[in-house]
Amino acid sequence: MLRYLLLSAFIVFGIAIVVAGWMNRDLIRIKIASVYAKVSPKPVPTNPAESVTPAPLRGDAPWALSALPECLVQLSETSGPPAFVMSHLPAGAVQIAPPATLHYADCTISLAGDEAYVVRGPDRLRIPPKVWLYRSATSLAMVRRDARGTELRVYQPAPTP
């Protein structure tokens, strides 16, 4: 009997707490007010980022044509044994015999021997040997062979704005 009396008291007490909280809900509401926090001023940069000219790129870059999306957009990349790679050349692609100079947007690609040079503004990049370029009606393909194997990258000229 004592057990039921204690259980009833807990239930009544719990209901009383819930009712009291409901009746006084405006008094127990948490209110957060905005506060002003002083922050020390930051120094103004002497050279804003807009006035900084990036340093020109120079060096060996087997990926040079892939890094210039304003000139050429990479469509695919294939690597493996030479016969497998050559089977993925675009249909109708014809090898460009060196010396040759190609222009795509503001990029100039010069093929000299078994290496190529890419010039865009102040940037000067060299695609190291052994590299061959192939041109089809809609694309430019680059085959490059080094100690790691043979690689084919196919590009299309970037759309003009």
Secondary structure in CASP SS format (residue, H / E / C, confidence):
PFRMAT SS
TARGET T0000
AUTHOR 0000-0000-0000
METHOD secondary structure of the structure
MODEL  1
M C 1.00
L H 1.00
R H 1.00
Y H 1.00
L H 1.00
L H 1.00
L H 1.00
S H 1.00
A H 1.00
F H 1.00
I H 1.00
V H 1.00
F H 1.00
G H 1.00
I H 1.00
A H 1.00
I H 1.00
V H 1.00
V H 1.00
A H 1.00
G H 1.00
W H 1.00
M H 1.00
N C 1.00
R H 1.00
D H 1.00
L H 1.00
I H 1.00
R C 1.00
I C 1.00
K C 1.00
I C 1.00
A C 1.00
S C 1.00
V C 1.00
Y C 1.00
A C 1.00
K C 1.00
V C 1.00
S C 1.00
P C 1.00
K C 1.00
P C 1.00
V C 1.00
P C 1.00
T C 1.00
N C 1.00
P C 1.00
A H 1.00
E H 1.00
S H 1.00
V C 1.00
T C 1.00
P C 1.00
A C 1.00
P C 1.00
L C 1.00
R E 1.00
G E 1.00
D E 1.00
A C 1.00
P C 1.00
W C 1.00
A H 1.00
L H 1.00
S H 1.00
A H 1.00
L C 1.00
P C 1.00
E C 1.00
C C 1.00
L E 1.00
V E 1.00
Q E 1.00
L E 1.00
S E 1.00
E E 1.00
T E 1.00
S E 1.00
G E 1.00
P C 1.00
P H 1.00
A H 1.00
F H 1.00
V H 1.00
M H 1.00
S C 1.00
H C 1.00
L C 1.00
P C 1.00
A C 1.00
G C 1.00
A C 1.00
V E 1.00
Q E 1.00
I C 1.00
A C 1.00
P C 1.00
P C 1.00
A E 1.00
T E 1.00
L E 1.00
H E 1.00
Y E 1.00
A C 1.00
D C 1.00
C E 1.00
T E 1.00
I E 1.00
S E 1.00
L E 1.00
A E 1.00
G C 1.00
D C 1.00
E E 1.00
A E 1.00
Y E 1.00
V E 1.00
V E 1.00
R E 1.00
G C 1.00
P C 1.00
D E 1.00
R E 1.00
L E 1.00
R E 1.00
I E 1.00
P C 1.00
P C 1.00
K C 1.00
V E 1.00
W E 1.00
L E 1.00
Y E 1.00
R E 1.00
S C 1.00
A C 1.00
T C 1.00
S C 1.00
L E 1.00
A E 1.00
M E 1.00
V E 1.00
R E 1.00
R E 1.00
D E 1.00
A C 1.00
R C 1.00
G E 1.00
T E 1.00
E E 1.00
L E 1.00
R E 1.00
V E 1.00
Y E 1.00
Q E 1.00
P E 1.00
A C 1.00
P C 1.00
T C 1.00
P C 1.00
END
